[in-house]
Amino acid sequence: MKKMIHFAMLFLIHFSVLGQEKFTKDLDFDGIIDSVYVNTNESRIICMLSSQNFKEIKSKPIEILNEMSGIIDSKNGFTFFNDWMRAGYKNQFRYNKKTKKIQLIGMSRYEFGNAANDGSGESSVNLLTNDYIGNWNVYDHLANDENGELIKLPTIKTKMKFGIINLEDFGEDTYFNFSEKCSTLYYKEKKQIFNSK
């Protein structure tokens, strides 16, 4: 019993430390290393830039913060990811030299769907160009001689506008809003496919 309690405490400490680890990189392009991390106590992304005297720049609270969340490197910036068992999000940030702010420039998401993988797929949006691409699957119960089959919907390409979102404006509502817009496009495409049969 003591070993189990000891193991559980080490496990919790391990994840607590992981959530506080800082990702370091020159984000504001001044030759000095900056840092960004997910503060699990506050449930926020915190970024500190040398050009702003390492003052904390905080996101809005992210209430649904999973153990499988954190910061990873991306081209000219960083990506915040938040993964669940069957779905997840990535949110890419980059320093904007004109506004001197950390700006969200892209979002992507994936889903495995239900047990039949109905609704599985992935999508992304480039917030600089407003270009959206969605690759989704739907389970057709009548396909394959009514044995059912997972079919790929035609790739959805359209414009999706969000406006400028800086780190201080960013919260889980940002990517949940993306998810809702994405879902609307998915169901519209699904309806067209099944209505044409």
Backbone as a ProteinNet text record, in pm:
[ID]
protein_1_A
[PRIMARY]
MKKMIHFAMLFLIHFSVLGQEKFTKDLDFDGIIDSVYVNTNESRIICMLSSQNFKEIKSKPIEILNEMSGIIDSKNGFTFFNDWMRAGYKNQFRYNKKTKKIQLIGMSRYEFGNAANDGSGESSVNLLTNDYIGNWNVYDHLANDENGELIKLPTIKTKMKFGIINLEDFGEDTYFNFSEKCSTLYYKEKKQIFNSK
[TERTIARY]
82.6	0	86.6	194	283.2	348.4	384	447.1	351.8	223	124	106.8	100.4	85.7	209.2	327.1	452.6	456.4	416.3	414.4	316.8	196.5	95.2	145.2	214.1	267.3	374.9	463.3	566.7	503.8	399.4	328.6	269.7	202	140.8	246.3	354.9	464.3	524	541.2	597.8	514.9	379.9	294.5	287.3	294.9	294.5	418.2	532.3	657.7	655.1	603	594.3	511.8	401.8	314.5	379.3	483.4	549	676.9	720.8	844.8	835.4	943.8	944.4	1006.8	941.8	995.4	1071	1196.8	1277.6	1317.7	1313.6	1344.5	1342.6	1415.4	1408.6	1282.1	1175.8	1046.3	1029.3	1093.3	1074.7	1191	1276.6	1381.8	1481.7	1514.6	1614.3	1745.4	1758	1882.1	1889.2	1785.8	1782.4	1673.4	1704.4	1611.2	1490.8	1372.3	1246.4	1191.7	1082.7	1025.2	873.4	816.1	671.4	641.6	534.8	496.9	349.2	297.3	160.4	167.3	107.6	101.4	-24.4	-4.6	-119.3	-195.5	-129.5	-199.2	-299.8	-261.6	-351	-430.7	-392.2	-452.9	-441.4	-322.4	-296.4	-163.8	-153.6	-25.4	41.2	167.4	240.7	366.3	382.4	497	572.3	705.3	789.3	892.3	883.1	970	1077.6	1198.9	1308.7	1281.1	1217.7	1187.6	1083.8	1016.5	918.4	960.6	1094.4	1153.2	1100.7	1070.9	1023.8	897.4	816.1	686.6	595.4	518.1	431.1	315.5	304.6	191.5	107.1	-17	-98.9	-218.3	-247.3	-370.5	-487.7	-607.2	-723.8	-713.7	-785.5	-783	-834	-768.9	-809.8	-862.8	-994.2	-1057.2	-1038.8	-1050.5	-1036.4	-893.4	-801.6	-660.3	-624.3	-585.3	-557.5	-412.3	-386.5	-248.4	-168	-235.9	-171	-186.6	-123.2	-123.5	13.7	49.3	178.7	217.9	346.5	402.5	508.8	503.2	605.9	654.6	768.7	829.4	751.5	749.7	696.5	775.6	762.6	840.9	815	920.4	916.2	826.8	791.9	706	691.3	569.3	541.7	397	368.9	234.6	189	67.9	3.6	-87.4	-71.7	-158.3	-236.3	-354.9	-441	-513	-476.2	-528.5	-615.6	-721.6	-808.2	-788.8	-873.1	-864	-891.8	-994.4	-1034.5	-1041.4	-981.5	-982.3	-871.1	-835.8	-734.2	-720.7	-647.2	-629.4	-483.4	-442.4	-311.8	-336.7	-266	-282.9	-145.1	-116.6	16.5	24.6	128.9	151.2	283	287	410	412.6	530.1	547.7	522.3	437.8	408.7	498.6	593.9	691.1	625.1	515.2	449	373.2	296.2	215.2	291.3	406.4	486.9	406.1	321.5	239.5	255.6	225.7	224.3	86.2	84.2	-41.2	-68.9	-195.1	-239.2	-246.8	-173.6	-171.3	-232.5	-259.6	-319.4	-376.9	-479.8	-539.6	-565.7	-552.8	-587.9	-652.5	-728.7	-796.2	-811.2	-829.2	-856.6	-960.8	-1030.8	-1126.2	-1122.7	-1139.8	-1149.6	-1294.5	-1389.3	-1530	-1577.8	-1691.5	-1746.9	-1679.1	-1737	-1676.4	-1661	-1749.7	-1741.7	-1657.9	-1595.8	-1514.6	-1596.5	-1728.1	-1814	-1777.6	-1746.5	-1705.8	-1557.2	-1480.6	-1334.8	-1272.8	-1156.2	-1085.9	-1005.7	-969.6	-887.8	-913.7	-881.8	-898.9	-799.1	-781.8	-691.9	-738.7	-700	-728.6	-605	-568.8	-459.5	-520.4	-493.2	-556.2	-496.1	-384.6	-325.1	-389.6	-434.2	-496.9	-645.9	-693.5	-831.7	-865.4	-764	-786.9	-816.1	-928.8	-970.5	-964.6	-913.1	-912.9	-963.2	-1063.1	-1117.4	-1122.2	-1068.1	-1073.2	-1144.9	-1270.4	-1355.2	-1416.1	-1451.9	-1512.3	-1651.9	-1734.7	-1870.4	-1899.9	-1972.7	-2008.6	-2142.3	-2140.4	-2261.3	-2314.4	-2427.2	-2485.1	-2536.7	-2569	-2625.4	-2519.5	-2397.3	-2290.1	-2247.8	-2173.6	-2116.5	-2228.1	-2328.2	-2444.1	-2511	-2525.5	-2589.1	-2514.5	-2386.5	-2301.7	-2233.7	-2246.3	-2186.6	-2041.8	-2002	-1865.1	-1830.6	-1706.5	-1657.6	-1614.4	-1673.4	-1637.3	-1579.4	-1488.3	-1424.9	-1509.3	-1540.3	-1610	-1512.3	-1561.5	-1471.1	-1403.8	-1277.9	-1204.4	-1278.1	-1298.1	-1367.3	-1262.1	-1269.7	-1179.7	-1265.2	-1244.9	-1324.7	-1250.6	-1309.7	-1254.8	-1323.9	-1247.7	-1301.2	-1232.1	-1308.4	-1249.5	-1266	-1162.1	-1162.9	-1118.7	-1046.5	-987.5	-857.6	-795.3	-667	-691.7	-622.3	-632.1	-491.1	-465.2	-335.6	-341.9	-226	-219.5	-311.5	-316.4	-400.8	-549.7	-587.8	-728.4	-762.7	-661	-678.3	-724.7	-823.9	-871.6	-933.5	-984.1	-1041.9	-1162.6	-1230	-1341.8	-1296.4	-1167.9	-1113.9	-1117.1	-1062.6	-1062.2	-1194.1	-1277.3	-1412	-1497.8	-1475.1	-1543.1	-1501.9	-1373.3	-1322.4	-1390.7	-1402.6	-1466.1	-1611.7	-1683.5	-1824.4	-1838.5	-1753.6	-1757.7	-1724	-1626.6	-1582.8	-1695.5	-1762.2	-1872.6	-1987.5	-2015.8	-2121.1	-2090	-1964	-1921.3	-1931.2	-1893.1	-1897.7	-2041.6	-2135.7	-2274.4	-2339.5	-2298.8	-2349.4	-2303.6	-2174.4	-2119.5	-2181.7	-2196.8	-2256.6	-2398.9	-2476.2	-2614.9	-2621.7	-2528.7	-2527.4	-2496.3	-2403.1	-2365	-2482.3	-2549.2	-2658.6	-2784.5	-2806	-2923	-2908.2	-2782	-2758.3	-2770.2	-2784.3	-2792.9	-2935
-120.2	0	125.9	124.1	240.1	264.4	154.2	168	232.6	194.9	252.7	401.6	440.7	583	659.9	600.5	664.1	682	576.4	581.6	689.1	692.5	791.8	934.1	957.2	1091	1129.4	1035.3	1062.4	1092.8	1018.4	1038.2	1178.9	1221.4	1354.6	1465	1445.8	1544.7	1554.8	1438.6	1435.1	1520.8	1502.1	1578.7	1724.5	1753.8	1892.3	1965.2	1898.2	1957.3	1972.9	1870.4	1879.1	1999.9	2025.2	2136.8	2271.7	2275.8	2402.1	2423	2319.9	2332.1	2445.2	2520.7	2633	2592.8	2636.3	2620.4	2749	2738.6	2858.5	2870.1	2994.5	3023.3	3174.9	3224.9	3368.3	3392.7	3429.6	3448	3585	3688.2	3824.5	3871.1	3777.3	3799.3	3908.9	3919.6	4019.5	3956.1	3825.2	3755.2	3711.6	3736.6	3697.7	3592.6	3489.4	3378.9	3422.5	3390.2	3417.4	3284.6	3288.7	3164.2	3167.5	3047.1	3030.2	2895.9	2889.7	2763.7	2766.3	2648.2	2636.7	2631	2728.9	2731	2653.3	2531.6	2446.8	2498.6	2574.1	2629.6	2736.4	2817	2923	2879.5	2764.9	2716.7	2821.2	2875.2	2977.3	2948.2	3000.2	3004	3132.6	3123.9	3243.1	3256.5	3373.8	3403.1	3522.6	3514.3	3624.7	3658.7	3780.3	3826.8	3921	3905.7	3994	4137.6	4156.4	4291.4	4363	4287.5	4346.9	4323.5	4319.3	4303.3	4180.7	4075.1	3948.3	3962	4061.1	4076.8	3963	3906.3	3794.6	3838.5	3772.8	3791.8	3665.6	3680.9	3565.3	3549.8	3424	3393.9	3401.1	3388.1	3372.1	3233.8	3210.3	3076.8	2969.9	2855.6	2740.4	2637.1	2637.8	2556.8	2407.5	2363.5	2220.6	2196.7	2190.9	2170.6	2026.8	1949.7	1808.2	1782.4	1661.7	1622.8	1621.7	1587.4	1587.2	1724.4	1822.8	1957.4	2017.9	2116.3	2179.9	2267.6	2300.2	2388.4	2311.8	2322.8	2264.2	2369.9	2342.3	2434.3	2435.2	2548.6	2559	2667.1	2670.6	2763.8	2908.4	2975.2	3116.3	3142.8	3039.6	3061.6	2937.5	2918.5	2800.6	2757.5	2634.4	2578.8	2528.6	2567.3	2514	2400.6	2282.1	2169.7	2125.3	2072.7	2022	1899.9	1780.7	1655.7	1582.1	1520.3	1432.7	1291.4	1199.8	1060.4	1045.8	1116	1096.3	1225.7	1331.8	1459.8	1548.8	1649.8	1742.1	1864.1	1963.4	2091.3	2133	2205.4	2272.1	2417	2507.9	2651.3	2713.9	2765.3	2816.4	2967.5	3009.5	3150.7	3198.3	3326.3	3388.1	3535	3585.6	3726.3	3814	3915.4	4011.1	4133.2	4155.1	4264.3	4402.4	4415.6	4545.5	4579.9	4484.8	4511.7	4483	4409.9	4368.5	4280.3	4197.3	4104.8	3962.5	3866.4	3725.5	3697.9	3662.6	3649.8	3505	3463.9	3332.8	3337.5	3246.9	3251.6	3127.9	3025.1	2905.2	2812.4	2739.9	2639.5	2512.8	2400.1	2272.4	2183.8	2087.4	1995.8	1859.8	1758.1	1623.9	1558.7	1462.1	1382.3	1240.7	1143.1	1003.4	961.7	1047.4	1016.7	911.5	851.4	748.8	614.2	505.8	372.9	330.7	379.1	347.4	450.5	542.2	652.1	752	750.3	850	987.4	1081.7	1215	1227.7	1126.8	1133.9	1220	1274.3	1354.6	1465.7	1563	1673.8	1797.7	1912	2037.7	2140.3	2244.8	2353.1	2483.7	2592.5	2724.3	2811.2	2882.2	2977.6	3114.7	3169.6	3296	3417.1	3399.6	3508.9	3521.8	3406.5	3407	3373.6	3326.1	3280.7	3154.8	3079.9	2956.9	2840.2	2773.8	2657.2	2533.3	2422.4	2293.3	2188.5	2111.7	2005.8	1873.5	1770	1634.5	1545.8	1510.6	1439.9	1313.7	1222	1094.6	1082.4	1007.3	981.7	833.1	776.4	635.3	623	554.2	533.6	393.6	386.7	257.6	177.6	245.8	177.4	133.5	178.6	142.8	-2.7	-54	-189	-292.8	-287	-378.6	-373.9	-254.7	-227.3	-287.5	-318.7	-361.7	-241.7	-127.5	-5	12	137.8	166.8	311.7	332	466.9	528.9	642.8	707.9	846.4	887.2	1018.9	1122.9	1229.5	1340.5	1414.9	1482.4	1565.7	1670.1	1698.2	1797.6	1930.8	1987.1	2115.9	2226.3	2314.4	2430.1	2555.4	2644.5	2767.5	2873.8	2989.3	3095.5	3092	3113.4	3117.7	3232.7	3333.8	3454.3	3456.6	3500.3	3514.6	3653.1	3725.4	3851.8	3824.8	3931	3916.8	3871.1	3763	3709.1	3703.7	3784.5	3783.6	3690.4	3658.9	3564.2	3605	3735.1	3781.5	3760.3	3747.6	3728.1	3579.8	3494.8	3352.7	3273.8	3188.1	3095.1	2975.9	2881.5	2761.8	2795.3	2908	2949	2975.4	3011.6	3038.1	2911.7	2801.9	2680.7	2606.2	2628.7	2571.5	2642.1	2772.1	2847.1	2792.7	2765.6	2703.4	2568.7	2489.9	2358.5	2368.2	2466.5	2484.9	2522.1	2613.8	2654.2	2535.5	2458.6	2340	2237	2216	2120.5	2159.7	2288.3	2337.3	2301.8	2320.8	2287	2136.5	2058.7	1912.3	1864.7	1912.1	1866.5	1915.5	2031.8	2082.9	1992.1	1955.4	1866.9	1727.6	1677.6	1544.6	1540.9	1646.4	1654.9	1653.7	1728.5	1733.5	1596.8	1524.5	1392.4	1295.3	1292.2	1195.6	1237.2	1363.7	1410.2	1381.8	1369.4	1345.3	1197.7	1111.4	966.5	926.4
0	0	0	82.2	88.8	-46.3	-114.5	-246.5	-346.2	-339.7	-431.1	-406.3	-280.1	-245.2	-290.3	-267	-307.5	-460.3	-533.7	-679.9	-728.7	-666.5	-706.3	-684.2	-572.3	-544.5	-645.3	-678.6	-779.7	-914.6	-949.3	-1076.1	-1083.5	-976.1	-971.1	-975.2	-902.6	-903.1	-1041.8	-1106.9	-1242.2	-1338	-1336.5	-1426.2	-1386.9	-1259	-1212	-1262.7	-1256.3	-1304.3	-1455.1	-1525.2	-1671.2	-1713.4	-1643.9	-1678	-1655.2	-1572	-1541.1	-1623.3	-1697.9	-1774.2	-1875.7	-1886.6	-1979.5	-2113	-2219.4	-2353.9	-2384.3	-2422.2	-2446.2	-2592.6	-2639.2	-2779.5	-2796.1	-2891.9	-2923.2	-3004.3	-2937.7	-3003.2	-3066.7	-3008.3	-3060.2	-3148.8	-3186.5	-3286.6	-3249.5	-3119.5	-3077.6	-3032.7	-3056.5	-3021.1	-2875.6	-2797.6	-2656.2	-2637	-2560.6	-2539.4	-2455	-2503.6	-2434.1	-2381.7	-2309.3	-2258.7	-2260.7	-2270.9	-2268.9	-2203.6	-2125.5	-2061.3	-2025.5	-1993.1	-1944.8	-1793.2	-1728.4	-1582.5	-1542.3	-1491.1	-1458.1	-1336.5	-1249.5	-1133	-1174.6	-1274	-1323.4	-1445.7	-1504.6	-1630.3	-1740.9	-1755.3	-1856.9	-1927.9	-2050.2	-2120.3	-2076.5	-2038.5	-1995.2	-2080.4	-2138.8	-2224.1	-2167.1	-2169.5	-2121.5	-2227.7	-2280	-2387.8	-2335.1	-2384.9	-2344	-2384.6	-2501.6	-2550.5	-2464.2	-2375.8	-2285	-2139.5	-2119.8	-1986.3	-1911.3	-1985.8	-1930.6	-1845.4	-1877.8	-1812.1	-1858.7	-1767.2	-1801.7	-1892	-2006.9	-2096.7	-2080.3	-2036.6	-2002.5	-2095.7	-2128	-2201	-2103.5	-2155.7	-2069.5	-2003.8	-1895.8	-1834.6	-1930.6	-1928.3	-2009	-1910.5	-1891.6	-1786.3	-1808.5	-1934.4	-1963.5	-2013.5	-1918.5	-1948.9	-1913.7	-2011.6	-1990.6	-1955.5	-1904	-1876.9	-2006.7	-2117.5	-2247.9	-2312.7	-2251.8	-2307.7	-2282.3	-2361.3	-2342	-2458.6	-2462.1	-2563.9	-2641.9	-2774.8	-2860.5	-2959.8	-3017.8	-3113.5	-3244.4	-3309.7	-3445.3	-3518.3	-3647.7	-3728.7	-3683.9	-3642.5	-3600.3	-3479	-3402.9	-3287.3	-3202.6	-3151.4	-3069.3	-3089.1	-3049.7	-3060.8	-2924.6	-2887.1	-2767.7	-2812.5	-2750.7	-2785	-2661.9	-2686.3	-2580	-2637.1	-2589.2	-2643.6	-2542.8	-2594.9	-2517.8	-2568.5	-2523.8	-2567.2	-2717.4	-2768.5	-2907.2	-2987.7	-2934.6	-3005.3	-2950.3	-3027.2	-2979	-3068	-3013.8	-3082	-3079.4	-3182.6	-3184	-3222.5	-3154.7	-3177.7	-3192.8	-3311.1	-3342.3	-3322.3	-3251.4	-3221.4	-3280.3	-3314.3	-3364.7	-3322.8	-3296.6	-3259.6	-3380.8	-3362.8	-3469.2	-3446.5	-3536.7	-3520.7	-3523	-3596.8	-3606	-3477.8	-3426.8	-3307.2	-3177.5	-3192.1	-3076.4	-2980.6	-3039.5	-2960.9	-3012.5	-2924.4	-2964.3	-3023.9	-3151.8	-3226.3	-3264.2	-3251.1	-3297.6	-3449.4	-3516.5	-3663.4	-3728.2	-3648.4	-3706.6	-3600.8	-3638.4	-3550.3	-3630	-3563.1	-3624.2	-3519	-3565.4	-3474.3	-3540.2	-3457.6	-3508.4	-3418.8	-3476.1	-3400.2	-3453.7	-3364.4	-3405.6	-3427.1	-3388.9	-3405.8	-3306.9	-3338.8	-3249.8	-3274.7	-3223.8	-3237.3	-3383.7	-3469.8	-3613.1	-3688.6	-3614.1	-3669.1	-3750.5	-3728.9	-3792.6	-3736.5	-3824.5	-3780.5	-3755.3	-3793.5	-3774.9	-3884.4	-3854.1	-3952.8	-3888.2	-3970.8	-3922.2	-4006.3	-3946.9	-4019	-3968	-4045.4	-4004.9	-4066.1	-3999.4	-4053.4	-4035.2	-4141.4	-4138.5	-4110.7	-3994	-3955.6	-4026.9	-4097.1	-4173.7	-4311.3	-4365.9	-4498.7	-4493	-4376.1	-4355.3	-4433.6	-4476.6	-4552.6	-4459.1	-4484	-4406.1	-4494.5	-4439.6	-4508	-4408.9	-4450.5	-4365.3	-4439.1	-4377.5	-4432.2	-4331.1	-4362.3	-4267	-4326.6	-4239.3	-4278.6	-4219.3	-4288.1	-4239.2	-4258.1	-4163.7	-4174.1	-4245.1	-4357.6	-4437.7	-4407.9	-4338.3	-4298.5	-4417.5	-4527.2	-4643.8	-4744.9	-4727.1	-4821.4	-4802	-4899.6	-4890.2	-4870.5	-4957.6	-4949	-4812.1	-4760.3	-4631.3	-4511.5	-4533.3	-4421.5	-4355.5	-4419.3	-4366.2	-4407.3	-4422.3	-4463.9	-4428.5	-4388.3	-4360.8	-4492.7	-4526.3	-4652.5	-4624.5	-4710.6	-4696.2	-4769.3	-4698.6	-4762.3	-4852.4	-4955.2	-5035.8	-4946.1	-4974	-4894.7	-4897.8	-4780.4	-4769.1	-4768.7	-4865	-4873	-4880.4	-4784.9	-4783.1	-4701.9	-4689.6	-4605.7	-4470.1	-4365	-4229.2	-4156.3	-4120.1	-4060.4	-3908.8	-3842.9	-3697.3	-3651.3	-3733.3	-3689.9	-3615.1	-3567.5	-3497.2	-3353.8	-3316.3	-3180.5	-3123	-3020.9	-2953.5	-2832.9	-2778	-2666.8	-2552.1	-2520.5	-2409.3	-2435.6	-2563.3	-2602	-2614.8	-2610.5	-2640.8	-2518.6	-2540.4	-2438.6	-2507.7	-2430.6	-2491.6	-2578.2	-2549.6	-2633.5	-2776.7	-2794	-2927.9	-3012	-2959.3	-3041.6	-3037.4	-2935.7	-2938.1	-3043.1	-3061.9	-3167.6	-3304.6	-3320.8	-3444	-3465.6	-3360.4	-3367.7	-3412.6	-3360.4	-3398	-3545.1	-3591.3	-3733.1	-3822.9	-3778.7	-3852.4	-3858.6	-3746.3	-3737.9	-3831.1	-3838.3	-3927.7	-4072.9	-4111.9	-4248.6	-4273.5	-4173	-4183.7	-4207.3	-4124.4	-4136.7	-4266.7	-4313.6	-4441.6	-4555.8	-4553.5	-4657.5	-4648.1	-4526.7	-4505.5	-4559.9	-4533.7	-4579.7	-4733.2	-4795.6	-4942.3	-5002.2	-4940.6	-4990.3	-4980.6	-4866	-4848.1	-4920.3	-4942.8	-5019	-5167.5	-5211.9	-5355.5	-5391.9	-5290.6	-5317.4	-5355.6
[MASK]
+++++++++++++++++++++++++++++++++++++++++++++++++++++++++++++++++++++++++++++++++++++++++++++++++++++++++++++++++++++++++++++++++++++++++++++++++++++++++++++++++++++++++++++++++++++++++++++++++++++

